[in-house]
Amino acid sequence: MHDDGYDHTEVERRWQEAWDDASVYRTPDDVDDPTYVLGMYPYPSGELHMGHVRNYTITDAYARYRRMRGDDVLHPMGWDAFGLPAENAAKERDTNPRDWTVDCIDTMRSQMEAMGFGYDWEREVTTCKPRYYKWNQWLFRRFHEEGLAERRDAEVNWCPSCETVLADEQVEGDAELCWRCETPVEERELEQWFLEITDYADELVDYIDELEGWPDSVRQMQRNWIGRQHGTRLEFDVGEAPRASDGRGEPSEPREYGPVEAFTTRVDTVFGATFFALAPDHPITEALIEEDEAVHEFVHNEADPEGDEPNGVETGLTATNPATGEELPVFVADFVLSDVGTGALMGVPGHDHRDHDFAEKMDVDIEPVIAPSEDEVPDVSEEAYTEDGVLVNSEEYTGLDSETARERLTEGIDSADHHTQYRLRDWGISRQRYWGTPIPVVHCDDCGPVLVPEDELPVELPEFINTTGNPLDAAEEWKQTTCPDCGADAVRETDTMDTFVDSSWYFLRYVSPDLEDAPFDLERANDWMPVDQYVGGIEHAVMHLLYSRFVTKTLADYEDVEHREPFTNLLAQGMVQLEGEKMSKSKGNVVSPQAIVEEYGADTARLFMMQAAQPERDFDWSDKGVRSAYAFLTRLKDIVEAFTAGNVETADDRDAVAGYVENETEAAITIATEEYDDLTFNTALREAQSLVGTLRQYEEYTAVDPDVFERGLETAVRLLAPVAPHVCEELWDELGSEAQRASDASSAGRSPAGRSSERSPREDGERSEPRADFVVDAAWPDTEADRDVVEKRRQLVENTREDIRQIIDVAGIEAPERIDIVVTPEWKHEALEIAIESDAPNVISELMQHDDIKRHGDAAAAYGQELQENREALQRTLDPDTEYEALQSAAWLVDREFDADVRVLTAAEAPDDVASKAEPSRPAIDIQE
C-alpha cells in the first residue's frame, strides 16, 4: 500500500472472499439462454502475462456489465493444457509434463483470482485430463465414421527443432517458420491422419459474410486462407523446341513433357500470354534440375519466394498456347507456388503487375489484349492494365466484354473447363509428441488401422519417458495391444492429436463439464450456444477460429447441434507493448502483472488497461498511467468516505448547480451504457471518471443536494464496477450503510451529521429497485436522457466557456467583474429550422414569408444570408428553453473559473446590441471589467 493511497490488498482480499462465499459467479444449469461471454483459454505457461490480463479483463468487465443489466451470464475458464512447451519443460527439469502443467495451472488460477476475474470455477475444464480428451477421441471416431478422417501419405511440414509435424496454418510468414519456435520448416513425406476440412470449404467461406459481429480483418484473413477462386483450368503442351541436328545431319527428336495444367481467373487475357512459368518444385522443374545446371543453380541458390522482385531462369522449353497455338518460352520462377493452383501459370504481363515486372526483367514481350473500349487500347509498356474491359487483339473474341469472353473461351478451348480452386488444405492432426491426445487407433497387420471401440475410451497416455523423438514410440508396453476386430496382436497409434483439436470444441464442454456419457448436454448446448462474445488474439484467425467453425458445422450435421457457427461476436484485442515493442521475456521488456497487483492493486491494473485504448488497439504500458489510475481510485474512495462520514456540507434546497450535476449524472449513464454495449470501455470509463470529477468540483464549490450527490456517487460506482470491482464493492457497501443510517435517522426524526432531515435520500423515487448486497448484482443505472441532446448540451457549454476565454485573452481582461451570457432569440431558432427543412433555392425569400421573422427586418435578412451561405453545414440545435436551462445550470463553472458574477439572460433581457450577436448554440457574450 502507498502512503498516499488506500489499502488495496485488504479491500481486494475481503471482497474476493465474499464473492467466493456467496458463489456470486455460479451459473446454474437450469438458466435459460444465458449471455455467454468467453475469453480464449490460456496455455498454462506458469504465469499470467499482460496479454492475458488485458484479454480477461475485457471479458470480465463485459460479463459483469451484462450481469448488472439483468442477464444470466455464463463466464467460464479452463486450460489449453496439452502442448510441446510442457513436454520440453519436463525434459529440461527431468520431471513429467503432467506435474509441470498442474503446477502451472495452480499458479495461474491463483493469479486470476487475485485479479478479481469473476469465473464460474465449477465449470473449469482442463484438456490434459482423460475426462476431457476422451471426447477428443470420440470426436475423432465420429469424423472417421462420417468419412471425414483419413490416413494417407503426404508431404508434411516438419519442424526439426520440435521434431513434429505442423499444419499449414502453423507455418508462419514467407520464410516458413515454425509458429512455436521460429525454426525454418522442412518438408517430409509421412503417413498422417487428416480431417477433411476441405469438404466444408465452400460453407466456411460463404458464411463469413454472415459473421457481422466479427472484425473485418479476421473475416478477410479467413477468406484469404481458404483462398477460393473461380476460374478456368486449361492445358499447355510443354516440350523442347525442335533441335537442328544430332551431328549426323538429322534433326534430333525433341523431348516432350506432355500437357501441363494451369489455372487462371483471367482466361479472357489468354491471347496476351507471352510466357509460361513453373514453380521451383514442379515435377518438370525437378527433372530439369538433374540435367540443366542453370536451373539447378537457380532453384538451390537464387530463388527467393520472399523477395520483393520476381526471379526466374529460362529452361529452353516451350509451352503451346491452347488458344493461339503460339509457342511460349518456359521459365522456372520463384513467384509460382506449388501449393497455390497447379504450380504452373501462363504469364500475361500486359494485365498482371507481377507478370509485368517479370517480363521486363526477362525481356519478354508485353502485349495489350484488354482495353476500356475498342477505341481506347491502353499503353501497357510501363504498367499493366488489370481491370476487366473489352477484348482487343484476340481474334474472333475481340469486342467481347471480359465476363462474356471468359465464359466463351472456357467453352471454346478443347482442354479448358470451369474450375474452382482453394488454398485451404485438409487439416493434418498427427503430431509426433507425447503431451497430447492419443489418436484412438490400433494398427493390425491383417486389418490395417482400426478404431478403438467407444466403450474403451479414453486411451490414456502412459507414463512419460524422457527420450528424443516421440516418447510414445518408446512406450513398448503401452504400444502393444490387440486388434478390436480380429483379436490378433496389434500396435497402438503413437502419434497424438494437434492441440488445436482440443480447442476446436472446448466452448461446448463448459455447458456441461461433468457430463460422463457425452461431450456436452445437447439440449443445454442448443439453448446456451453460440458464444455471444468471444475475445482473443488475432493470431488465431486462421487456426483456432477456423477449426472451431469447421468442427461446429460437423456437429451440426451429425450430432443435432442447432447452430452452425460457434461465436456470434468476436473481439480481437490489441497487444500491450512497452516503448512500442511487444513485451517478450527474450527482449527483457516484460512488466509483471503480479508486481503491479502487489504495488497498486488489481483494480488499478484493470482500470489502466481498459482506459488506455480501445480493446482492439495496441497500446504502450505506462507507469505514469498506472499511478494516475491508482490516484483516481484513491480520490473516488476519499469522496465516498467523506460523504458517508457526514463530512460533505449539504443543502436543503435544490439549485441550478444541482440541476447541472443531475444532468451530468444522466449523461454519464447514457453514454457509458452505449459504450459498454459496444465494448469501448475507454470511452465508458472516461464518462465515469468525468462524473467523479464533476462531483468533486460540486462539493468544493457549494453545499450539495444530498440526493443528487448520492445519486451521482452511486452512479459512478456502478459505472466503474465492471472494471474496478473490488473498490467499487467496498464503496457500494459504504453507500448502502449510509443509506440505512439516513433512513433510520429520518424515521427517528433526527438528521445524521451534515445532512438535512427533511427527507430520506431514498424517498425521491429515483431508485425503484431494491438495493443489492453486492454491486456485481446491482441494477445498472437507468436514464431517459438522449445522447444527442446530452452531447449538444455539453458542446454548447464547452463552446461558450471557450468563447469567454478567448474574449478575455484577446481583450486583455485581467479581472472580469460580470459575465453576461445571452441566449439566442426564438425567431433565430425558427429561422434555422426553416432553413434546414426548406427545399427552396433561396432561403431568405422563404424566411420573409414568416411574419415572426420578417418583422426583424435587416437582422432577419442578414441572418437569412448567413444561413444561405452555410446551408450545407446547417445542423439542428437545442430548443431555446433547453439551451437557456443548460447554460443557466452550467453558469457556476464559469463563475468557478473566472471568479466573476455570471448571468444567463434571454435576448429580451439583454441590450439589443448584445442580443443581436447571439445565434442558436452560440450565445452572445458580454464581459464587464
Secondary structure, DSSP 4 states (H G I P E B T S, - for coil): --TTS--HHHHHHHHHHHHHHHTTT---TT-SS-EEEEEPPPP--SS--HHHHHHHHHHHHHHHHHHHTT--EE---EE---SHHHHHHHHHHTS-HHHHHHHHHHHHHHHHHHTT----GGG-EETTSHHHHHHHHHHHHHHHHTT-EEEEEEEEEEETTTTEEE-GGGEETTTTEETTT-PBPEEEEEEEEEE-GGGGHHHHHHGGGG-TBS-HHHHHHHHHHH--EEEEEEEEEEEEPPPS-SSSSSPPPPPEEEEEEEEES-GGGGGG--EEEE-TTSHHHHHHHTT-HHHHHIIIII--TTSSS--EEEEEEEEE-TTT--EEEEEEETT--TTSTTSEEEE-TTS-HHHHHHHHHHT------EESBTTB----SSS---S--EE-S-GGGTT-BHHHHHHHHHHHSTT-EEEEE-S---EE-EE--SSSPBP-EEEETTTEEEEPPGGG-----------SS-GGGG-HHHHEEE-TTT--EEEE---EE-THHHHTTHHHHTTSTT-SSSSS-HHHHHHHPSEEEEEE-GGGTTTHHHHHHHHHHHHHHHS--S-S-SEEEEEE---EEETTEE--TTTT-PPPHHHHHHHH-HHHHHHHHHHHS-TTS-EE--HHHHHHHHHHHHHHHHHHHHHHTT-S-B-SS--HHHHHHHHHHHHHHHHHHHHHHTT-HHHHHHHHHHHHHHHHHHHHHSPBPHHHHHHHHHHHHHHHTTTSHHHHHHHHHHHHHHHHHHHHHHHTT---TTS-SSS-TTSSSS--SPPPSSGGGSPPP-----HHHHHHHHHHHHHHHHHHHHHHHHHT-SS-SEEEEEPPPHHHHHHHHHHHH---S-HHHHHTTSHHHHTTHHHHHHHHHHHHHTGGG------HHHHHHHHHHHHHHHHHHH-SEEEEE-GGGS-HHHHTT-BTTB-EEEEE-
